[in-house]
Amino acid sequence: MTSEWHKSSYSSTGGQCVEVREHETGTDVRDSVHPDSSCLSFPLVQWVSLTTHADAV
């Protein structure tokens, strides 16, 4: 069960955004300007750790 790509509500309209797609084993991240390029894949545990620490900053 893979979700669709979406941008954060914090993204600006300037085109410098990333898009994310969540799935049962983690999250994929890609450049919204170059959506056909490769993406970064984070296992669930690493994604939760990253977003938890980012929220604390």
Legacy VTK file of the C-alpha trace (Angstrom):
# vtk DataFile Version 3.0
C-alpha trace
ASCII
DATASET POLYDATA
POINTS 57 float
0.000 0.000 0.000
1.925 3.019 -1.289
0.527 6.516 -0.999
0.755 9.222 -3.642
3.545 11.795 -3.721
2.711 15.013 -1.857
4.385 18.243 -0.739
4.533 19.486 2.799
2.117 22.201 3.802
5.246 24.140 4.839
6.574 24.177 1.254
6.889 27.521 -0.444
5.514 28.310 -3.874
9.024 29.105 -5.140
9.491 25.623 -6.558
12.247 24.550 -4.170
10.357 21.733 -2.523
10.625 18.063 -1.848
7.801 15.573 -2.126
7.270 12.556 0.090
5.470 9.257 -0.318
4.784 7.068 2.700
4.445 3.301 2.547
4.350 0.437 5.031
8.146 0.068 5.248
9.164 3.742 5.254
9.161 6.937 3.230
10.553 8.039 -0.133
11.680 11.633 -0.775
12.224 13.282 -4.174
12.918 16.690 -5.705
9.657 18.237 -6.906
11.460 20.037 -9.753
12.868 16.754 -11.105
10.264 14.130 -10.178
11.598 11.591 -12.702
15.037 11.576 -11.058
15.950 9.152 -8.320
14.545 9.387 -4.813
15.886 8.789 -1.326
14.271 5.937 0.573
14.196 5.934 4.358
13.253 2.874 6.420
10.410 3.638 8.838
12.616 3.823 11.951
15.026 6.274 10.300
12.199 8.455 8.945
10.553 8.693 12.370
13.905 9.601 13.928
14.604 12.260 11.267
11.203 13.912 11.531
11.248 13.784 15.335
14.601 15.551 15.462
13.596 18.055 12.746
10.495 19.001 14.748
12.697 19.702 17.780
14.843 22.246 15.905
LINES 1 58
57 0 1 2 3 4 5 6 7 8 9 10 11 12 13 14 15 16 17 18 19 20 21 22 23 24 25 26 27 28 29 30 31 32 33 34 35 36 37 38 39 40 41 42 43 44 45 46 47 48 49 50 51 52 53 54 55 56
